[in-house]
Amino acid sequence: MSTLLKVFGNITIVAQPELKHSPKGTAFAKFRAVHNEKVNNNGTWTEEACFISCVVFNKQAEYVGNHLNKGAKIAIVGTPKADAWIDKKTGEPRAGFDIKIDTLEVIYNPKRDLETSNRSNPQ
């Protein structure tokens, strides 16, 4: 049984998504996002950031790669996938996980909003 992870809230794409294609032609897009949470620590409010590595495939990847950019707010549903690699700089083994996105909902997209305002207010 796989684990399904739902992440809602203040999730922001922090780097431009990269759209690529596998040797078999499957589209995939990778990007990093952050979930910020306000935490009350003995009367002092602070903001904690949790960074999330995401990957999306096929038509959703094409959409993400072509239409979303840094600053977009999203909600995602997906499955965590473990990953291991060797750090190219240090040669040390590293481990982490990506969220393989099944469903992505765009809450706010500054790129789309800018395009819409430029169409309605031509200069």
Salt bridges, closest charged atoms under 4 A:
GLU18 OE1 - LYS20 NZ 3.58
GLU62 OE2 - HIS21 NE2 3.07
ASP87 OD2 - ARG94 NE 3.52
ASP102 OD1 - LYS100 NZ 3.63
